[in-house]
Amino acid sequence: MLGKMEQSTGENSDAYQAKRDININNTGMDYRNVKQLCIDLIHENFPKLQEEAMLQVNENVLALADELKKEIEKKKSVIDPIKLAQPDVQAAINEAVQGAAKKGRKSDLNLLASLVISRIGKGNSDLLDITIEEAIRLTPKLTFEQIKFLSVKHFLSSMFIQVPNISFAHLDNLAKPVLAAFSSNCSISVANIRYLAGVGVLDFNPMFGDDAYSRLYQEYPSLSKNVEEFKEKIKIQAPSYYKLVEIYNKENFSATNLNSFGQVIALTNLGRVINNIDLKVWIN
């Protein structure tokens, strides 16, 4: 519950509703305002914690505020600060603050902040907005390893290069940062996958599966004469991509299918290492 809210504006600023008056100036929302917003929201939601616990909660929330500050500065050209006055956006921020308060650095606070900033992106559809809102709610429930699993799954099953004269070098260049950032500990147990299905970010069917090499050959038929040749060539000419495919085939990736919430989480995470990922292209 956000409580009664007042609205105030200053010269050259837009109104932002909160327990206190927070203005957004022409350069965006500054750190002091972000920090105060997070503190106000957390004291609304956790009013009766013991002093030691509240100190930890405040530390967690300030860590989220720092991440929000970084993301606002990085993406200020593609966000619409006016949206911060909307009740559904404030509710989404409240979800992020509560998640950060409970989990702290056990949760991926930078990813959570990135999702919040995506929610106030310019040109979002209603479908994208509500999908991001649910992703914000779900992200604090996921471990770092589970988020890596979602990211590698989406990268190999849904992200393909469409350029003239495609080569194995193109594949390897795309895969290198993904391998470096997410391949460690991205293989998770069946229990973890069932948890992800229960949380609501993917579907899991242990009876289902496919061979990644066959699917990739279908996507890039010009690179080889057949699947076996494709496999041999990718091993030599795109070793980073090959390593990811080997992980994919040996684990339970092919038995899963990400829903829209899982895709938004995976894409936002992949956006840290792959430039120009636009959620509006994927969720429309």
C-alpha positions as CSV (number, residue, x, y, z in Angstrom):
1,M,0.0,0.0,0.0
2,L,1.5,3.3,-1.0
3,G,-0.7,5.5,1.2
4,K,-2.1,8.9,0.5
5,M,0.0,10.8,-2.1
6,E,0.3,14.4,-2.9
7,Q,1.6,15.9,-6.1
8,S,3.8,19.0,-6.5
9,T,5.7,20.5,-9.3
10,G,8.5,23.0,-9.6
11,E,9.7,25.2,-12.4
12,N,10.7,23.1,-15.5
13,S,9.8,19.9,-13.8
14,D,7.2,17.2,-14.0
15,A,5.0,16.0,-11.1
16,Y,5.9,12.7,-9.5
17,Q,3.6,11.2,-6.9
18,A,5.1,9.8,-3.7
19,K,4.8,10.3,0.1
20,R,7.0,13.3,-0.3
21,D,7.3,15.7,-3.2
22,I,9.7,14.4,-5.7
23,N,10.4,16.4,-8.9
24,I,11.9,15.2,-12.1
25,N,13.9,18.0,-13.8
26,N,14.9,18.2,-17.4
27,T,17.9,16.0,-16.9
28,G,15.9,13.2,-15.3
29,M,15.4,11.9,-11.8
30,D,18.5,12.6,-9.6
31,Y,20.0,10.2,-7.1
32,R,18.6,12.0,-4.1
33,N,15.0,11.6,-5.4
34,V,15.5,8.0,-6.4
35,K,17.0,7.2,-3.0
36,Q,14.2,9.0,-1.1
37,L,11.5,7.3,-3.1
38,C,13.0,3.8,-2.3
39,I,13.3,4.7,1.4
40,D,9.7,6.0,1.6
41,L,8.3,2.9,-0.1
42,I,10.2,0.5,2.2
43,H,9.0,2.2,5.4
44,E,5.5,1.9,4.1
45,N,5.9,-1.8,3.6
46,F,8.0,-2.8,6.6
47,P,7.0,-0.5,9.4
48,K,7.5,-2.9,12.4
49,L,10.8,-4.6,11.8
50,Q,13.4,-4.7,14.6
51,E,16.1,-2.1,14.4
52,E,18.8,-4.6,13.2
53,A,16.5,-6.0,10.5
54,M,15.5,-2.5,9.4
55,L,19.1,-1.5,9.0
56,Q,19.7,-4.4,6.6
57,V,16.5,-3.6,4.7
58,N,17.6,0.0,4.3
59,E,21.0,-1.2,3.1
60,N,19.4,-3.5,0.5
61,V,17.1,-0.8,-0.7
62,L,19.8,1.8,-1.0
63,A,21.7,-0.7,-3.1
64,L,18.7,-0.9,-5.5
65,A,18.6,2.9,-5.5
66,D,22.3,3.0,-6.7
67,E,21.5,0.6,-9.5
68,L,18.4,2.6,-10.5
69,K,20.6,5.7,-10.6
70,K,23.1,4.0,-13.0
71,E,20.4,2.7,-15.3
72,I,18.6,6.1,-15.4
73,E,21.8,7.8,-16.5
74,K,22.6,5.1,-19.0
75,K,19.2,5.0,-20.6
76,K,17.8,8.5,-20.1
77,S,17.4,9.1,-23.8
78,V,15.0,6.2,-24.2
79,I,12.8,6.6,-21.1
80,D,9.8,8.7,-20.4
81,P,10.0,10.3,-16.9
82,I,6.3,11.3,-17.1
83,K,5.4,7.6,-16.6
84,L,6.8,7.7,-13.1
85,A,3.6,9.5,-12.1
86,Q,1.4,6.6,-13.2
87,P,0.0,4.4,-10.5
88,D,0.9,1.1,-12.2
89,V,4.5,2.3,-12.6
90,Q,4.7,3.2,-8.9
91,A,3.2,-0.2,-8.0
92,A,6.0,-1.8,-10.1
93,I,8.6,0.2,-8.3
94,N,7.1,-0.8,-5.1
95,E,7.4,-4.5,-6.1
96,A,11.1,-3.9,-7.0
97,V,11.7,-2.2,-3.6
98,Q,10.0,-5.0,-1.6
99,G,12.0,-7.6,-3.5
100,A,15.3,-5.8,-3.0
101,A,14.5,-5.3,0.7
102,K,13.9,-9.0,1.3
103,K,16.7,-10.4,-0.8
104,G,19.4,-7.8,-1.0
105,R,22.4,-8.8,-3.0
106,K,21.1,-12.4,-3.1
107,S,18.9,-11.0,-5.9
108,D,20.2,-9.5,-9.1
109,L,19.6,-5.8,-8.2
110,N,21.0,-4.5,-11.5
111,L,18.6,-6.7,-13.5
112,L,15.7,-5.5,-11.3
113,A,16.7,-1.9,-11.9
114,S,17.0,-2.5,-15.6
115,L,13.5,-3.9,-15.7
116,V,12.1,-0.9,-13.8
117,I,13.7,1.4,-16.3
118,S,12.4,-0.7,-19.2
119,R,8.9,-0.2,-17.7
120,I,9.2,3.6,-18.3
121,G,10.6,3.2,-21.8
122,K,9.3,5.3,-24.6
123,G,6.8,3.6,-27.0
124,N,6.0,0.5,-24.9
125,S,2.8,-1.3,-25.7
126,D,0.3,-2.1,-23.0
127,L,1.2,-5.8,-23.4
128,L,4.9,-5.1,-22.9
129,D,4.2,-2.9,-19.9
130,I,2.2,-5.6,-18.0
131,T,4.7,-8.2,-19.0
132,I,7.6,-6.2,-17.6
133,E,5.6,-5.6,-14.4
134,E,5.2,-9.3,-13.8
135,A,8.9,-9.8,-14.6
136,I,9.7,-7.3,-11.9
137,R,7.6,-9.2,-9.4
138,L,9.2,-12.5,-10.4
139,T,12.9,-11.6,-10.6
140,P,13.6,-11.4,-6.8
141,K,12.3,-15.0,-6.6
142,L,15.1,-16.2,-8.9
143,T,18.7,-17.1,-8.2
144,F,21.6,-15.9,-10.3
145,E,22.0,-19.4,-11.7
146,Q,18.4,-19.7,-12.7
147,I,18.6,-16.3,-14.5
148,K,21.7,-17.6,-16.3
149,F,19.8,-20.7,-17.4
150,L,16.9,-18.5,-18.8
151,S,19.4,-16.4,-20.7
152,V,21.4,-19.2,-22.3
153,K,18.1,-21.0,-23.1
154,H,16.7,-17.9,-24.9
155,F,20.0,-17.1,-26.7
156,L,20.3,-20.6,-28.3
157,S,16.7,-21.3,-29.0
158,S,15.4,-17.9,-30.2
159,M,18.2,-15.5,-31.1
160,F,19.4,-16.0,-34.7
161,I,21.5,-13.7,-36.9
162,Q,19.9,-12.5,-40.2
163,V,22.5,-10.9,-42.3
164,P,23.7,-11.4,-45.9
165,N,26.7,-13.8,-46.2
166,I,26.3,-15.2,-42.7
167,S,29.5,-16.9,-41.5
168,F,30.6,-18.9,-38.5
169,A,32.6,-15.9,-37.4
170,H,29.3,-14.0,-37.0
171,L,28.0,-16.8,-34.7
172,D,31.2,-16.9,-32.6
173,N,31.4,-13.1,-32.2
174,L,27.8,-13.1,-30.9
175,A,28.4,-16.0,-28.6
176,K,31.7,-14.9,-27.0
177,P,30.2,-12.4,-24.5
178,V,27.3,-14.8,-23.6
179,L,29.7,-17.6,-22.9
180,A,31.9,-15.4,-20.8
181,A,29.0,-13.9,-18.8
182,F,26.5,-16.7,-18.4
183,S,28.0,-20.2,-19.1
184,S,29.4,-20.6,-15.6
185,N,26.7,-22.3,-13.3
186,C,24.0,-22.0,-16.0
187,S,23.3,-25.7,-15.8
188,I,20.7,-26.3,-13.1
189,S,18.9,-29.3,-11.6
190,V,15.5,-30.7,-12.6
191,A,14.3,-29.4,-9.2
192,N,15.4,-25.9,-10.1
193,I,13.6,-26.2,-13.5
194,R,10.4,-27.4,-11.8
195,Y,10.7,-24.4,-9.5
196,L,11.0,-22.1,-12.5
197,A,7.9,-23.7,-14.0
198,G,6.0,-23.3,-10.7
199,V,7.1,-19.6,-10.4
200,G,5.8,-19.0,-13.9
201,V,8.7,-18.2,-16.2
202,L,8.8,-21.3,-18.3
203,D,7.1,-24.6,-19.3
204,F,8.9,-27.9,-18.6
205,N,8.2,-31.2,-20.3
206,P,10.9,-33.8,-19.6
207,M,9.5,-35.9,-22.5
208,F,10.2,-33.1,-24.9
209,G,13.6,-32.3,-26.4
210,D,15.5,-31.6,-29.6
211,D,19.1,-31.5,-30.9
212,A,20.4,-28.0,-31.0
213,Y,22.7,-28.7,-34.0
214,S,19.8,-29.9,-36.2
215,R,17.8,-26.7,-35.4
216,L,20.8,-24.5,-35.9
217,Y,21.5,-26.1,-39.3
218,Q,17.9,-25.4,-40.3
219,E,18.5,-21.7,-39.4
220,Y,21.8,-21.5,-41.2
221,P,21.6,-24.0,-44.1
222,S,24.1,-22.0,-46.2
223,L,27.0,-22.8,-43.8
224,S,27.1,-26.6,-44.4
225,K,25.8,-29.4,-46.5
226,N,24.3,-31.4,-43.6
227,V,24.0,-31.5,-39.8
228,E,27.2,-33.5,-39.3
229,E,29.3,-31.1,-41.3
230,F,27.7,-28.2,-39.5
231,K,28.7,-29.7,-36.2
232,E,32.3,-30.2,-37.3
233,K,32.6,-26.8,-38.7
234,I,31.1,-24.9,-35.8
235,K,33.4,-26.7,-33.4
236,I,36.5,-25.3,-35.2
237,Q,35.2,-22.0,-36.6
238,A,32.9,-20.9,-33.8
239,P,34.3,-22.4,-30.6
240,S,32.4,-20.1,-28.3
241,Y,29.1,-20.9,-29.9
242,Y,30.0,-24.6,-29.9
243,K,30.7,-24.6,-26.2
244,L,27.3,-23.1,-25.5
245,V,25.5,-25.6,-27.7
246,E,27.3,-28.5,-25.9
247,I,26.0,-27.2,-22.6
248,Y,22.5,-26.9,-24.1
249,N,22.5,-30.4,-25.4
250,K,23.9,-32.1,-22.3
251,E,21.5,-30.4,-19.8
252,N,17.8,-29.9,-19.7
253,F,17.5,-26.8,-21.8
254,S,15.6,-28.4,-24.7
255,A,12.9,-29.7,-22.4
256,T,11.9,-26.1,-21.5
257,N,10.1,-23.3,-23.2
258,L,10.2,-19.8,-21.9
259,N,7.0,-17.8,-21.6
260,S,6.8,-14.0,-22.1
261,F,7.9,-13.3,-18.5
262,G,10.9,-15.6,-18.8
263,Q,11.8,-14.0,-22.2
264,V,11.7,-10.5,-20.7
265,I,14.0,-11.5,-17.9
266,A,16.4,-13.4,-20.2
267,L,16.5,-10.6,-22.8
268,T,17.1,-7.9,-20.2
269,N,19.9,-10.0,-18.8
270,L,21.4,-10.6,-22.2
271,G,21.1,-6.9,-22.9
272,R,24.1,-6.4,-20.6
273,V,26.4,-8.1,-23.1
274,I,24.6,-7.8,-26.4
275,N,23.9,-4.4,-27.8
276,N,20.6,-3.1,-29.1
277,I,18.2,-5.7,-27.6
278,D,14.8,-4.1,-27.8
279,L,12.0,-5.7,-25.8
280,K,9.5,-4.0,-28.1
281,V,10.6,-6.3,-30.9
282,W,10.1,-9.4,-28.9
283,I,6.9,-8.6,-27.0
284,N,4.3,-7.0,-29.3
